[in-house]
Amino acid sequence: MIRIDGSDTSVPAGAIGARYRHDWQLFADWCSAVDASALPADPLTIALFLDEHPAATGTHRRRVTAINTVHARCGYPAPGTALALRERLTRRTRPRPDLRDAATDVIRRLPTAGWPGGLFGRRDALLLALTCRLGLSPIQVGRLKRSDVTFDGRTLRIPSHGIVVPHDPEESPRIDPVAVYLRWARLQAFTDRTLSNRWLGESLTNATPVTDDSVTGLQLLPAIRENGPLLPSFDKWGHANTGQAGMSRRAITRILTAHLSGTTSTREQRQVKFFDDGWADAVEDVVEAISEDEKDSTEPVEPPELSSEELAARYEAGLAARRGTAKAMADLEPAFEELDDRTDELLARIQDLLEVVEGSPPRA
C-alpha cells in the first residue's frame, strides 16, 4: 500500500501501475503541497493542477488519463471526464501560421485542369485546406463523408467539427477554402452522373485552369446520389476506390508531407491519352444495325389472300388437330390414376415405418 499525502485514502500500487506512476505522483505531490485531496479529487482540483503545470495538450491528456485510471481502479468516478475539462482538452488548436502559409502556397500551385493532374490537384487542395487551414486532423479528414460538408450558397459548414467558413470574394479563388471545396464537390457531382473515367478525363482535359481572375460560381450543389467518402483514394490512373472508407491516416500524412516538403511529383507529366481505337465507331455501327433491325421488324405484315375453299380447309384442319389432341390426352387418364394409387401405397408404407421406429405396432 502506498500512502498519498493530502488524502485520506491509501492507493494500492497495482492501481497506479508503472505507466501512470510518474503523472500520478506529480498530481499527488501537488495536492499534498496545496492541501487538496488527490483521491478522490474533483474537477476543479484537476483544472487548477493543469493550470499550474503548463504543457502541451497531449501531455495534459496523458495526465488526466492517469488520474482517471487511478480513480476508476479504486472505485471512484473519473473526475477528468467533466464536460469543461473534456472540451478544453479536445479543443482544436489553431494551425501554425507557417504551416498555414506553406499550405496556401502549395494550393496555389496545384493544377485544377488536365488529366489526371486536375483530379489529384483538386483533391489534394481540399486535403491541404481541411488540415492546414481549418485544423482538422488526418483521421478526421479520412472519416468525412460527402454529406458531412454543406454549402448554402454562401457559407461552407462542417457541423460535426464546428467549422463555419464564409466565402471571401476578396480572396483568390485559387486558395479560397470555399472555392477549393466547390471545385472538388462539383467534380464528385459530375461522377455521380457519368461513371466513366473517360468522360471525367475529357472534361478535366478541356477545363480552363483556375486563375486569380476566375469567378467562383456559388450555385447550390446537386443532391448527393452516393454518400461515399469526401476524399477517396485513387490509383495512378484516376480510378476511385469503390469502398465506403476514405483515405487512411497514413496516406493523408504521406501526401501532406510530400506537398509541404516539396518532394511530390507533378501529375501533369503523366497524361492519359484518349486515342481513337475504333471502338467508338464500332458502337455506332452496332447501334445503327440494331435500329435498322428494329425498323424492319416493326413493318406491318400483310395477311395472305385466301379463297373460301382454302379458308374452309384450314378451319377443318384446325378442328381435326384439336380433336386429336383431346383424344391423346384422354389416353393419359388411366396412367394418372395408377400413379395416384401407387403414391397412396408408398405413403401408407412410410407411415408404417415411422410407427415402427416410434415403438408403436404397425397398422394391419
Secondary structure, DSSP 8 states (H G I E B T S, - for coil): -EE-TTSS-EE-HHHHHHHHHHHHHHHHHHHHHTT--SSS--HHHHHHHHHHS---HHHHHHHHHHHHHHHHHTT---GGG-HHHHHHHH------HHHHHHHHHHHHHS-SSSTTHHHHHHHHHHHHIIIIIS---HHHHHH-BGGGSEE-SSEEEEGGGTEEEE--TTS-TTT-HHHHHHHHHHHHHHHHH---HHHHHHHHHSS----TT-----------SS--BSS--B-TT--B--SS----HHHHHHHHHHHHHT----GGGS-------SHHHHHHHHHHHHHHHHHHHTS--------HHHHHHHHHHHHHHHHHHHHHHHTTHHHHHHHHHHHHHHHHHHHHHHHHHHT-----
